[in-house]
Amino acid sequence: MPPADPTLTLQVQTLYAEHNGWLQGWLLRKLGNTCDAADLAHDTFVRLLGRQAANGFGSEPRALLTHIAKGLLVDRWRRQDVERAYLEAIAHLPAPEVPSPETRWLILESLCRIDAMLREMPARVRQVFLLSQLDGLTYPQIADQLQVALITVKRDMRSAFLACLSLDL
C-alpha cells in the first residue's frame, strides 16, 4: 500500500481517537467477542487509510464507520460460511487425504475469492455459469431451461469465463 496522504492520516487519527471506543462497542454487540470486535474496528480504520484522498469524512463520521464496519462484518460472515462448508466437505475424507493446514488455508482463500467473483456476476450470468459448470448442462439445455436464446447463453458464458480469467488465484 502506498504511503497515505498526511492530511488523511491526521484525519483518521482524530477519528480513531474520538470514535474507536464507540465502534468497538458497536461491533462487540454484533459479534459478542472483544477480540473480534477490536480486529474489525482496526480493519475499519485501515480501510479508511487506504483511501486515495482526504475528502473529509462528512458530518456523520459514525455513519461512515458503521457503513465500513457493516461491510467488513458481511465479508467476515460470508467467509465463515465458506469455511464452514469447506470444513464439512473435508470432514468425510480419510485421514491421509485431509489437506494440511497450509493447504486448507490456500484452498479457503481461493474459495472465498471465487465466491466473491460469483456474487459480483449478474444473476443470470451466474445462473448460466453454474448450470454449465456444476450441473453439466449443455448450452442448448440451459437456453431451454431459462427460456433464453442460445446466443444469450453463449454471451453469458463468455462474460463468466472472462470473470474467471481475471481472477488471480
TAGIMO-V724520 format. One record per pair of residues at least 24 apart in sequence whose C-alpha atoms are under 10 Angstrom apart, sorted by sequence separation. I is the first residue (numbers start at 1). GAP is how many residues later the second one is. D is the distance in whole Angstrom. If there is no record, write none. Layout:
I/GAP/D, I/GAP/D
//
This chain:
20/24/10, 41/24/9, 44/24/6, 45/24/9, 83/24/10, 84/24/10, 128/24/10, 129/24/9, 133/24/10, 16/25/9, 20/25/9, 41/25/10, 43/25/9, 44/25/6, 47/25/10, 83/25/6, 86/25/9, 128/25/7, 129/25/10, 132/25/9, 16/26/9, 43/26/8, 44/26/9, 82/26/8, 83/26/9, 128/26/9, 41/27/10, 42/27/10, 44/27/9, 82/27/10, 125/27/9, 128/27/10, 129/27/8, 130/27/10, 16/28/10, 40/28/10, 41/28/7, 44/28/7, 80/28/10, 83/28/9, 124/28/10, 125/28/8, 128/28/7, 129/28/6, 16/29/7, 40/29/7, 43/29/8, 79/29/9, 82/29/7, 83/29/8, 124/29/9, 125/29/10, 127/29/9, 128/29/7, 129/29/9, 15/30/9, 40/30/10, 79/30/9, 82/30/7, 125/30/9, 126/30/8, 127/30/10, 129/30/9, 130/30/10, 41/31/9, 81/31/10, 125/31/5, 126/31/9, 129/31/6, 13/32/9, 37/32/10, 40/32/7, 79/32/9, 80/32/10, 124/32/8, 125/32/7, 128/32/9, 129/32/8, 12/33/7, 15/33/10, 40/33/8, 79/33/6, 82/33/8, 125/33/9, 126/33/9, 127/33/10, 12/34/9, 78/34/8, 79/34/10, 122/34/9, 125/34/7, 126/34/7, 121/35/10, 125/35/6, 12/36/7, 13/36/10, 37/36/10, 40/36/9, 79/36/9, 11/37/10, 12/37/7, 75/37/9, 78/37/9, 79/37/10, 122/37/10, 11/38/9, 78/38/9, 121/38/9, 122/38/9, 9/39/9, 10/39/10, 23/39/8, 27/39/9, 121/39/7, 8/40/9, 9/40/7, 22/40/9, 26/40/9, 30/40/10, 8/41/7, 9/41/10, 75/41/9, 8/42/9, 9/42/10, 12/42/9, 15/42/9, 19/42/8, 20/42/10, 23/42/7, 27/42/8, 31/42/9, 118/42/9, 121/42/8, 8/43/8, 11/43/8, 18/43/10, 19/43/7, 23/43/8, 26/43/10, 27/43/9, 30/43/9, 117/43/9, 120/43/9, 4/44/10, 5/44/9, 8/44/9, 10/44/10, 11/44/10, 12/44/9, 18/44/10, 4/45/6, 5/45/10, 8/45/7, 9/45/8, 11/45/7, 12/45/9, 20/45/9, 24/45/10, 118/45/9, 3/46/9, 4/46/7, 5/46/9, 7/46/9, 8/46/5, 11/46/8, 15/46/8, 19/46/9, 23/46/8, 27/46/9, 117/46/7, 118/46/9, 3/47/9, 4/47/8, 5/47/8, 6/47/10, 7/47/6, 8/47/8, 15/47/9, 117/47/8, 1/48/10, 2/48/9, 4/48/8, 5/48/7, 6/48/9, 7/48/9, 8/48/8, 1/49/7, 3/49/10, 4/49/8, 5/49/7, 7/49/9, 8/49/10, 16/49/10, 114/49/10, 117/49/9, 2/50/9, 4/50/9, 15/50/9, 114/50/8, 117/50/8, 116/51/10, 114/53/8, 113/54/8, 114/54/10, 113/55/9, 114/55/9, 113/56/8, 110/57/9, 110/58/9, 111/58/10, 110/59/6, 109/60/9, 107/62/10, 106/63/9
//
